[in-house]
Amino acid sequence: MLLGHHPHVLQPVRVRTTSDGRSAVVAFSLGNFVSNMAERYDPASEAADRGQTRDGLVLQVTLQVDGDGTRRVLTPTAVPLWTDNVPDRIRVRTLESLRASSDPTLVRLAEARRSNVRSIVGAVLAEESEDTD
């Protein structure tokens, strides 16, 4: 497994086959897990794509060990996160919890961010029912 970081934005997550036939997960960047970047971002008045430095992923990877000791990567799953700056603290939430909000602005934000995250990380994105808060 190769986990990249530092660009402060999400980058693709892929499963690649190594030259000796093993599977490897390559996450070029998992974004920001907790971030105070764009501190003054307001989803009610700013475009959702300006929130990209607030995106992060929890990457879940299941490994299988065969009888001969060979380790194989089973399908990785990515749960998208959002860093929310509230007046007195920073809160990290799943996009699913934003989507379940009664605030229509947060629902629209979650839908827009999820679409953007899916276009970046691809098929490893968890289905909505798998997200947890």
Backbone as a chain_set.jsonl record, in Angstrom:
{"seq": "MLLGHHPHVLQPVRVRTTSDGRSAVVAFSLGNFVSNMAERYDPASEAADRGQTRDGLVLQVTLQVDGDGTRRVLTPTAVPLWTDNVPDRIRVRTLESLRASSDPTLVRLAEARRSNVRSIVGAVLAEESEDTD", "coords": {"N": [[0.85, -1.16, 0.0], [0.512, 2.2, -0.782], [0.499, 5.318, 0.517], [-0.142, 8.556, -0.147], [0.446, 12.04, 0.577], [0.142, 15.517, 1.385], [-0.549, 17.478, -0.719], [-2.901, 18.691, 0.102], [-5.365, 18.354, -1.059], [-7.751, 16.034, -2.434], [-6.638, 13.2, -4.285], [-6.416, 10.684, -6.895], [-7.371, 7.276, -5.984], [-6.236, 4.115, -6.431], [-6.201, 0.627, -7.395], [-3.54, -1.305, -8.152], [-1.714, -3.705, -10.124], [1.174, -5.366, -9.239], [4.507, -5.989, -10.59], [5.074, -8.62, -9.959], [2.588, -9.748, -9.76], [1.057, -9.185, -7.498], [-1.516, -7.33, -5.711], [-1.812, -3.851, -5.207], [-2.643, -1.033, -3.264], [-2.838, 2.29, -4.171], [-2.879, 5.399, -2.977], [-2.889, 8.514, -3.899], [-3.245, 11.005, -2.667], [-4.84, 11.61, 0.366], [-6.183, 13.858, 0.977], [-7.221, 16.368, 3.306], [-7.381, 15.516, 6.662], [-8.048, 16.835, 9.02], [-8.574, 20.211, 8.897], [-7.834, 23.675, 8.849], [-7.844, 25.252, 6.752], [-9.01, 27.69, 4.434], [-10.616, 29.06, 6.257], [-12.741, 30.856, 6.454], [-14.728, 29.937, 4.784], [-17.987, 29.826, 3.479], [-20.663, 27.867, 2.989], [-23.18, 28.714, 2.195], [-22.879, 30.953, 0.647], [-20.748, 30.616, -1.079], [-19.193, 28.914, -3.845], [-19.418, 25.355, -4.134], [-17.178, 24.01, -5.131], [-15.048, 25.468, -4.188], [-14.492, 24.45, -1.771], [-12.619, 22.412, -1.718], [-10.224, 21.983, -0.217], [-11.15, 21.212, 2.174], [-11.943, 18.645, 2.015], [-11.53, 15.18, 2.797], [-10.439, 11.761, 3.252], [-11.3, 8.656, 4.756], [-9.643, 5.793, 4.457], [-10.396, 2.514, 3.971], [-9.014, -0.625, 4.016], [-9.056, -3.974, 3.185], [-7.238, -6.844, 3.793], [-6.295, -9.999, 2.456], [-4.971, -13.047, 3.49], [-3.471, -15.637, 1.969], [-3.22, -19.287, 2.039], [-0.538, -19.885, 1.487], [0.725, -17.73, 2.522], [0.709, -15.484, 0.96], [-0.249, -12.168, 0.55], [-3.148, -10.404, -0.23], [-4.806, -7.592, -1.559], [-8.053, -6.765, -0.9], [-11.054, -5.225, -2.106], [-10.632, -1.805, -1.638], [-12.209, 0.742, 0.342], [-13.438, 4.003, 0.405], [-14.335, 6.515, 2.639], [-15.84, 9.543, 2.466], [-14.925, 12.665, 3.917], [-15.615, 15.815, 5.574], [-14.374, 18.914, 6.565], [-15.578, 21.043, 8.906], [-15.769, 24.316, 9.847], [-16.737, 25.733, 12.691], [-17.899, 28.362, 14.895], [-16.413, 28.048, 17.401], [-14.784, 25.81, 17.169], [-13.222, 23.128, 15.247], [-14.725, 20.769, 13.222], [-14.922, 17.446, 12.092], [-16.727, 15.748, 9.717], [-18.68, 13.137, 8.178], [-19.55, 13.103, 4.709], [-22.001, 11.975, 4.346], [-23.323, 12.509, 6.764], [-23.677, 15.248, 6.51], [-25.35, 15.254, 4.318], [-27.625, 14.177, 5.438], [-28.578, 16.218, 6.922], [-30.87, 18.725, 8.171], [-30.596, 21.152, 7.087], [-30.877, 22.76, 4.1], [-28.785, 23.975, 2.659], [-26.47, 22.635, 3.532], [-27.084, 20.075, 2.643], [-27.096, 20.423, -0.147], [-24.415, 21.168, -0.436], [-23.131, 18.78, 0.418], [-23.957, 16.983, -1.587], [-22.808, 18.15, -3.874], [-20.053, 18.113, -3.158], [-19.668, 15.338, -2.853], [-20.066, 14.409, -5.449], [-17.872, 15.626, -6.687], [-15.767, 14.422, -5.227], [-16.159, 11.719, -5.951], [-15.536, 11.885, -8.679], [-12.83, 12.265, -8.517], [-11.587, 10.237, -6.835], [-12.736, 7.874, -7.683], [-13.97, 4.503, -8.117], [-13.659, 3.503, -5.525], [-15.09, 4.847, -3.661], [-17.266, 4.844, -0.915], [-20.591, 3.583, -0.745], [-23.534, 5.487, 0.003], [-24.996, 4.313, 2.122], [-23.042, 3.058, 3.565], [-21.522, 4.944, 4.835], [-20.427, 6.412, 7.9], [-20.897, 8.419, 10.838]], "CA": [[0.0, 0.0, 0.0], [1.247, 3.457, -0.861], [-0.378, 6.418, 0.911], [0.47, 9.853, -0.376], [-0.147, 13.169, 1.287], [0.727, 16.843, 1.337], [-1.104, 18.53, -1.564], [-4.071, 19.275, 0.766], [-6.574, 18.048, -1.818], [-7.852, 14.625, -2.803], [-6.135, 12.735, -5.567], [-6.967, 9.346, -7.149], [-7.057, 6.053, -5.247], [-6.289, 3.044, -7.428], [-5.601, -0.671, -7.106], [-2.629, -1.648, -9.255], [-1.069, -5.011, -10.055], [2.627, -5.225, -9.259], [5.168, -6.808, -11.611], [5.031, -10.031, -9.568], [1.209, -10.2, -9.713], [0.322, -8.794, -6.285], [-2.325, -6.116, -5.792], [-1.352, -2.773, -4.331], [-3.468, 0.169, -3.219], [-2.077, 3.529, -4.282], [-3.684, 6.595, -2.691], [-1.95, 9.594, -4.185], [-3.414, 11.946, -1.557], [-6.111, 11.438, 1.066], [-6.719, 15.176, 1.293], [-7.009, 16.841, 4.676], [-8.228, 14.864, 7.659], [-8.516, 17.988, 9.796], [-7.958, 21.371, 8.252], [-8.364, 25.003, 9.106], [-7.662, 26.013, 5.524], [-10.239, 28.357, 3.991], [-11.346, 29.211, 7.523], [-13.946, 31.672, 6.313], [-15.604, 29.375, 3.752], [-19.402, 29.797, 3.841], [-21.342, 27.114, 1.93], [-24.397, 29.4, 1.754], [-22.596, 32.031, -0.298], [-19.603, 30.32, -1.937], [-19.32, 27.717, -4.674], [-18.991, 24.111, -3.479], [-15.834, 23.593, -5.558], [-14.042, 26.185, -3.409], [-14.283, 23.72, -0.532], [-11.822, 21.205, -1.93], [-9.213, 21.749, 0.815], [-11.856, 20.698, 3.347], [-12.221, 17.232, 1.764], [-10.586, 14.163, 3.243], [-10.944, 10.389, 3.143], [-10.86, 7.537, 5.573], [-9.466, 4.692, 3.516], [-10.49, 1.204, 4.609], [-8.453, -1.635, 3.127], [-9.093, -5.33, 3.727], [-6.203, -7.715, 3.234], [-6.529, -11.435, 2.551], [-3.732, -13.813, 3.533], [-3.699, -16.982, 1.435], [-2.567, -20.38, 2.752], [0.912, -19.845, 1.276], [1.248, -16.497, 3.107], [0.556, -14.368, 0.034], [-1.227, -11.164, 0.977], [-3.853, -9.781, -1.341], [-5.68, -6.478, -1.214], [-9.431, -6.831, -1.38], [-11.52, -3.911, -2.516], [-10.579, -0.717, -0.664], [-13.383, 1.603, 0.408], [-13.128, 5.344, 0.897], [-15.452, 7.253, 3.238], [-15.499, 10.964, 2.341], [-15.058, 13.522, 5.096], [-15.676, 17.259, 5.361], [-13.989, 19.704, 7.732], [-16.54, 22.119, 9.112], [-15.31, 25.3, 10.825], [-17.816, 26.391, 13.418], [-17.264, 29.475, 15.613], [-15.481, 27.764, 18.497], [-14.045, 24.556, 16.985], [-13.184, 22.491, 13.931], [-15.429, 19.491, 13.322], [-14.814, 16.603, 10.913], [-17.972, 14.995, 9.55], [-18.806, 12.438, 6.903], [-20.458, 13.783, 3.791], [-23.323, 11.4, 4.578], [-23.984, 13.231, 7.861], [-24.121, 16.53, 5.951], [-26.471, 14.958, 3.435], [-28.78, 13.879, 6.285], [-28.905, 17.433, 7.67], [-32.13, 19.418, 7.853], [-30.213, 22.417, 6.458], [-30.757, 22.525, 2.657], [-27.465, 24.411, 2.185], [-25.533, 21.546, 3.794], [-27.449, 18.962, 1.765], [-26.564, 20.761, -1.483], [-22.959, 21.095, -0.331], [-22.745, 17.365, 0.473], [-24.163, 16.383, -2.904], [-21.79, 18.685, -4.784], [-18.737, 17.616, -2.774], [-19.628, 13.904, -3.124], [-19.877, 14.275, -6.89], [-16.484, 15.988, -6.957], [-14.912, 13.379, -4.644], [-16.297, 10.528, -6.795], [-14.805, 12.089, -9.933], [-11.391, 12.219, -8.234], [-11.08, 8.975, -6.283], [-13.25, 6.774, -8.471], [-14.853, 3.423, -7.665], [-13.463, 3.101, -4.125], [-15.951, 5.647, -2.787], [-18.3, 4.06, -0.249], [-21.982, 3.944, -1.012], [-24.076, 6.315, 1.075], [-25.432, 3.514, 3.266], [-21.876, 2.578, 4.293], [-20.886, 6.03, 5.577], [-20.773, 6.551, 9.316], [-20.498, 9.725, 11.376]], "C": [[0.9, 1.228, 0.0], [0.259, 4.576, -0.568], [0.358, 7.737, 0.739], [-0.239, 10.93, 0.421], [0.59, 14.436, 0.903], [0.039, 17.836, 0.414], [-2.366, 19.196, -1.007], [-5.367, 19.138, -0.026], [-6.572, 16.56, -2.141], [-7.231, 14.38, -4.165], [-6.57, 11.285, -5.72], [-6.493, 8.271, -6.171], [-7.258, 4.919, -6.242], [-5.73, 1.748, -6.849], [-4.808, -1.049, -8.348], [-2.062, -3.046, -9.046], [0.43, -4.808, -10.185], [3.23, -6.156, -10.308], [5.183, -8.294, -11.255], [3.608, -10.529, -9.315], [0.423, -9.843, -8.461], [-0.505, -7.544, -6.553], [-1.774, -5.099, -4.81], [-2.327, -1.618, -4.417], [-2.54, 1.363, -3.275], [-3.052, 4.68, -4.074], [-2.735, 7.773, -2.829], [-2.037, 10.712, -3.151], [-4.799, 11.728, -0.962], [-6.712, 12.77, 1.497], [-6.359, 15.584, 2.71], [-7.94, 16.102, 5.616], [-8.844, 15.911, 8.57], [-7.807, 19.195, 9.203], [-8.629, 22.654, 8.702], [-8.133, 25.89, 7.876], [-9.011, 26.581, 5.099], [-11.173, 28.557, 5.18], [-12.678, 29.926, 7.341], [-14.88, 31.169, 5.217], [-17.042, 29.301, 4.268], [-20.168, 29.084, 2.734], [-22.616, 27.786, 1.425], [-24.112, 30.441, 0.68], [-21.436, 31.744, -1.253], [-19.817, 29.017, -2.689], [-18.75, 26.49, -3.957], [-17.586, 23.703, -3.885], [-14.725, 24.373, -4.866], [-13.716, 25.451, -2.118], [-13.351, 22.541, -0.633], [-10.749, 20.957, -0.871], [-9.847, 21.28, 2.119], [-12.195, 19.221, 3.191], [-11.129, 16.341, 2.335], [-11.226, 12.802, 3.068], [-10.446, 9.553, 4.297], [-10.8, 6.382, 4.592], [-9.457, 3.381, 4.294], [-10.005, 0.17, 3.605], [-8.496, -2.977, 3.841], [-8.04, -6.158, 3.014], [-6.607, -9.163, 3.433], [-5.172, -12.12, 2.554], [-4.067, -15.229, 3.086], [-2.919, -18.01, 2.247], [-1.052, -20.378, 2.603], [1.545, -18.56, 1.831], [1.155, -15.288, 2.199], [-0.547, -13.441, 0.525], [-1.828, -10.508, -0.25], [-4.747, -8.667, -0.805], [-7.061, -6.784, -1.781], [-9.897, -5.404, -1.627], [-11.402, -2.869, -1.406], [-11.858, 0.111, -0.746], [-12.969, 2.943, 1.011], [-14.399, 6.004, 1.422], [-15.078, 8.73, 3.204], [-15.831, 11.758, 3.593], [-15.109, 14.987, 4.676], [-15.268, 17.94, 6.662], [-14.89, 20.928, 7.796], [-15.985, 23.058, 10.184], [-16.53, 25.967, 11.432], [-17.16, 27.411, 14.338], [-16.218, 29.101, 16.66], [-14.671, 26.482, 18.326], [-14.032, 24.139, 15.519], [-13.81, 21.119, 14.107], [-15.269, 18.738, 12.008], [-16.059, 15.724, 10.869], [-17.901, 14.195, 8.261], [-19.732, 13.257, 6.0], [-21.876, 13.249, 3.972], [-24.039, 12.131, 5.709], [-24.429, 14.615, 7.409], [-25.359, 16.333, 5.096], [-27.755, 14.698, 4.227], [-29.246, 15.099, 7.086], [-30.27, 17.981, 7.269], [-31.865, 20.763, 7.168], [-30.015, 22.185, 4.957], [-29.415, 22.965, 2.074], [-26.44, 23.301, 2.377], [-25.823, 20.333, 2.918], [-26.899, 19.21, 0.363], [-25.04, 20.673, -1.502], [-22.496, 19.646, -0.365], [-22.883, 16.699, -0.885], [-23.107, 16.856, -3.901], [-20.405, 18.141, -4.454], [-18.612, 16.129, -3.101], [-19.404, 13.648, -4.616], [-18.428, 14.571, -7.266], [-15.534, 14.897, -6.454], [-14.966, 12.126, -5.519], [-15.511, 10.69, -8.093], [-13.295, 12.002, -9.729], [-10.93, 10.825, -7.832], [-11.63, 7.754, -6.982], [-14.065, 5.756, -7.693], [-14.681, 3.034, -6.206], [-14.371, 3.866, -3.168], [-17.073, 4.785, -2.236], [-19.672, 4.517, -0.7], [-22.518, 4.686, 0.209], [-24.431, 5.501, 2.309], [-24.262, 3.012, 4.106], [-21.208, 3.661, 5.122], [-21.338, 6.021, 7.025], [-20.3, 7.904, 9.785], [-19.551, 9.548, 12.526]], "O": [[1.914, 1.277, 0.696], [-0.705, 4.769, -1.309], [1.361, 7.993, 1.405], [-1.369, 10.755, 0.876], [1.57, 14.39, 0.159], [0.043, 19.019, 0.756], [-2.851, 20.168, -1.585], [-6.368, 19.762, 0.324], [-5.528, 15.909, -2.124], [-7.286, 15.22, -5.063], [-7.055, 10.698, -4.753], [-5.396, 8.336, -5.616], [-8.333, 4.784, -6.828], [-4.901, 1.763, -5.938], [-5.346, -1.105, -9.454], [-1.945, -3.51, -7.911], [0.901, -4.16, -11.119], [2.535, -7.016, -10.85], [5.293, -9.14, -12.142], [3.42, -11.596, -8.731], [-0.762, -10.164, -8.368], [-0.237, -6.795, -7.493], [-1.326, -5.449, -3.718], [-2.785, -1.259, -5.502], [-1.571, 1.444, -2.521], [-3.942, 4.907, -4.894], [-1.879, 7.997, -1.973], [-1.019, 11.305, -2.793], [-5.797, 11.667, -1.679], [-7.649, 12.802, 2.295], [-5.321, 15.19, 3.242], [-9.151, 16.064, 5.396], [-10.041, 15.865, 8.854], [-6.588, 19.192, 9.031], [-9.842, 22.703, 8.907], [-8.217, 27.115, 7.955], [-10.05, 25.986, 5.389], [-12.365, 28.259, 5.109], [-13.647, 29.606, 8.03], [-15.746, 31.918, 4.765], [-17.291, 28.781, 5.355], [-20.315, 29.634, 1.642], [-23.088, 27.462, 0.335], [-24.994, 30.778, -0.11], [-21.167, 32.547, -2.146], [-20.534, 28.129, -2.227], [-17.735, 26.575, -3.266], [-16.863, 23.111, -3.083], [-13.563, 23.976, -4.948], [-12.751, 25.802, -1.438], [-13.294, 21.731, 0.293], [-10.391, 19.801, -0.646], [-9.132, 20.98, 3.075], [-12.684, 18.601, 4.136], [-9.954, 16.707, 2.351], [-12.416, 12.699, 2.77], [-9.317, 9.714, 4.76], [-11.804, 6.038, 3.968], [-8.614, 3.168, 5.165], [-10.512, 0.09, 2.486], [-8.024, -3.101, 4.971], [-7.964, -6.169, 1.785], [-7.193, -9.517, 4.456], [-4.318, -11.817, 1.721], [-4.842, -15.933, 3.735], [-2.057, -17.65, 3.049], [-0.349, -20.827, 3.508], [2.738, -18.319, 1.645], [1.485, -14.177, 2.615], [-1.642, -13.886, 0.87], [-1.124, -10.111, -1.178], [-5.357, -8.789, 0.258], [-7.219, -7.029, -2.977], [-9.148, -4.465, -1.359], [-12.005, -3.028, -0.345], [-12.506, 0.165, -1.792], [-12.241, 2.996, 2.002], [-15.416, 6.045, 0.73], [-14.105, 9.134, 3.841], [-16.862, 11.556, 4.234], [-14.701, 15.348, 3.573], [-15.757, 17.586, 7.734], [-14.95, 21.733, 6.867], [-15.756, 22.63, 11.315], [-17.263, 26.684, 10.75], [-15.949, 27.333, 14.547], [-15.213, 29.802, 16.784], [-13.941, 26.096, 19.239], [-14.727, 24.709, 14.677], [-13.465, 20.388, 15.035], [-15.454, 19.311, 10.935], [-16.4, 15.05, 11.84], [-17.145, 14.54, 7.353], [-20.585, 14.006, 6.479], [-22.845, 13.981, 3.776], [-25.246, 12.354, 5.624], [-25.455, 15.112, 7.874], [-26.295, 17.131, 5.137], [-28.851, 14.972, 3.738], [-30.211, 15.009, 7.845], [-30.758, 17.73, 6.167], [-32.798, 21.431, 6.722], [-29.081, 21.483, 4.569], [-28.955, 22.385, 1.091], [-25.628, 23.048, 1.488], [-24.898, 19.638, 2.497], [-26.307, 18.318, -0.244], [-24.449, 20.171, -2.458], [-21.567, 19.313, -1.1], [-22.012, 15.929, -1.289], [-22.576, 16.061, -4.677], [-19.661, 17.75, -5.353], [-17.564, 15.694, -3.578], [-18.634, 12.762, -4.988], [-17.83, 13.853, -8.068], [-14.611, 14.495, -7.163], [-13.926, 11.53, -5.801], [-14.886, 9.738, -8.561], [-12.561, 11.698, -10.669], [-9.99, 10.287, -8.418], [-11.036, 6.68, -6.881], [-14.759, 6.095, -6.735], [-15.507, 2.283, -5.688], [-14.411, 3.555, -1.978], [-17.751, 4.079, -2.983], [-19.885, 5.693, -0.998], [-22.005, 4.524, 1.316], [-24.194, 5.949, 3.431], [-24.462, 2.583, 5.243], [-20.416, 3.358, 6.014], [-22.476, 5.67, 7.338], [-19.391, 8.483, 9.189], [-19.101, 10.533, 13.112]]}, "num_chains": 1, "name": "protein.A"}
